[in-house]
Amino acid sequence: MLPFRSEIRNSPSHQTIKIFLADESLDSRIKKHLEHFNEIEEIEIRQSIGQNRANENITIFLKEGADITKMKASIDSSLWWYFEEDMVDE
């Protein structure tokens, strides 16, 4: 099982990136890990609604003018690095 999956979500008011973690106990640690991106306006841990396999998700709101596709790629890369480092430390 992959440690996370991410999706771009469109809404009428704001595009977001949602991160679904395999281990939801890491939500707060991952939220803190992502706070270094200057293009992120806000990060929230939210209850998932719908047919997702996770009960919670990390919702990322980007600043005006940020390229959501590039940010998703950067966030995914950062999270892969995070999980690789975490696995090496065990």
Phi, psi and omega per residue, in radians:
M1 nan 2.370 3.114
L2 -1.224 2.589 -3.120
P3 -1.252 -0.358 3.137
F4 -2.798 2.877 2.912
R5 -2.467 2.650 -3.125
S6 -2.286 2.632 -3.126
E7 -2.490 2.515 2.968
I8 -1.545 2.281 3.106
R9 -2.088 2.360 3.089
N10 -1.767 2.390 3.032
S11 -2.387 2.844 -3.133
P12 -1.038 -0.538 -3.044
S13 -1.719 -0.530 -2.995
H14 -2.848 2.310 2.975
Q15 -1.300 2.472 3.112
T16 -2.323 2.848 2.970
I17 -1.994 2.252 3.108
K18 -1.939 2.344 3.101
I19 -1.981 2.210 3.086
F20 -1.971 2.065 -3.104
L21 -1.676 2.504 3.051
A22 -1.172 -0.604 3.117
D23 -1.974 1.701 -3.068
E24 -1.161 -0.245 3.098
S25 -1.183 -0.241 3.125
L26 -1.582 -0.027 -3.075
D27 -0.852 -0.879 -3.084
S28 -1.157 -0.683 3.119
R29 -1.152 -0.721 3.135
I30 -1.198 -0.701 3.091
K31 -0.978 -0.836 3.135
K32 -1.113 -0.691 3.126
H33 -1.048 -0.631 -3.072
L34 -1.433 -0.222 -3.066
E35 -1.146 -0.174 -3.126
H36 -1.374 -0.204 3.139
F37 -1.316 2.137 -3.132
N38 -1.175 -0.447 -3.080
E39 -1.377 -0.157 -3.133
I40 -1.523 2.233 3.103
E41 -1.509 -0.757 -3.069
E42 -2.720 2.608 3.077
I43 -2.271 2.272 3.130
E44 -2.242 2.536 2.954
I45 -1.688 2.123 -3.040
R46 -2.204 2.712 2.988
Q47 -1.264 2.395 3.106
S48 -1.449 2.439 3.097
I49 -2.101 2.400 3.090
G50 1.949 -2.630 -2.998
Q51 -1.715 0.389 3.119
N52 -1.256 2.694 3.133
R53 -1.436 -0.179 -3.116
A54 -1.843 2.600 3.102
N55 -1.419 -0.460 -3.119
E56 -2.264 2.834 3.010
N57 -2.548 2.799 3.035
I58 -1.780 2.079 -3.119
T59 -1.807 2.214 -3.084
I60 -1.974 2.158 3.078
F61 -1.815 2.226 -3.114
L62 -1.640 2.736 3.060
K63 -1.213 2.727 3.110
E64 -0.955 2.308 3.076
G65 1.540 -0.117 3.124
A66 -1.269 2.477 3.132
D67 -1.437 1.922 -3.025
I68 -1.156 -0.599 3.138
T69 -1.170 -0.775 3.098
K70 -1.152 -0.674 3.136
M71 -1.164 -0.690 3.103
K72 -1.070 -0.764 3.117
A73 -1.085 -0.738 3.130
S74 -1.150 -0.745 3.134
I75 -1.150 -0.779 3.105
D76 -1.017 -0.800 3.136
S77 -1.058 -0.773 3.140
S78 -1.110 -0.700 3.132
L79 -1.222 -0.666 3.066
W80 -1.074 -0.748 3.090
W81 -1.058 -0.798 -3.139
Y82 -0.995 -0.864 -3.097
F83 -1.227 -0.573 3.067
E84 -1.134 -0.771 3.116
E85 -1.108 -0.737 -3.124
D86 -1.099 -0.706 3.137
M87 -1.210 -0.595 3.112
V88 -1.197 -0.617 -3.109
D89 -1.227 -0.348 -3.061
E90 -1.294 nan nan
